[in-house]
Amino acid sequence: MYINLIKNNMTPKEKAEALVNTYLLSTPIVFHIDDAKKCALMCVDEIISVIWHFENDLLYWQDVQTEIEKL
């Protein structure tokens, strides 16, 4: 299903860690964890702005956003 492709069956915490790690590990410059979290949050904000009308996806991505902030 389409929703499963987006989430990759990850919990919000797992997805939050994966997004932050993407920015930490895949940029040519050294990112501090706070910078990586800001980038990941901008990514999730963009996703939320696009999918806000799909309630289940919105709740999932809001949970991911919360998990990023807790890292």
N, C-alpha and C positions, 0 to 999 in steps of 0.2 A: 504494500500500500504506500501511497505517497507520503503520508505522515511518518511512517516508519523509516523511509529513506532519509528524511530530514533529520530525524532524531537519532538514527542509527541504534535504536533501542538503548540509548544511554539515559541514565538518570540525569536530572538537572545538574547535580554536583559533578558527575563525570563529564558532562558536556561543558560546564563552566571551566573545569580544569583543562580540558582539551583545547578550548578556545584560547585561554590565557597561554598555555604552552605553545600554541601555534605562533603567537606573537613573540614569545620568548625565544623560540628555537629557530624560526624561519626568516629572521631579518638579518641583514648584513651588519647591523650595529648591535651593540649590547643594550638590551632593554632592561630596565629595572622592573621588578614585579608590578609596581604601581603604574608604570607606563603601559605595560602589557594589559593590565586590568582595564585601563582607560580605553585602549583600543578595542578590547573584547566587548566592553560595555557599549561602545559606539556601534559595533557590529550588531549586537542584540537589539539596541534601540532601533536600528534600521529595519531589522526583521519584524519587530513589534509594530512599527509604523505601517508595514506592508500587510501583515496578517491579522491585524487587530480584530477583524470581523469573523475570524475563525476561532471561536472561543477556546477550544481544547488546545490548539497550537499557541494561542496567546498565553494561556495559563502556564504551559510548559516553558515558554521562553521567558516569562516573568520569573519563574522559578530559577532558570539558568542565570538571569540577571542578579537575583538575590544571592545565589551561590558564588558568583564572581566577586561580589562586594564583600563576602565573608572570607575570601581567600587571603 
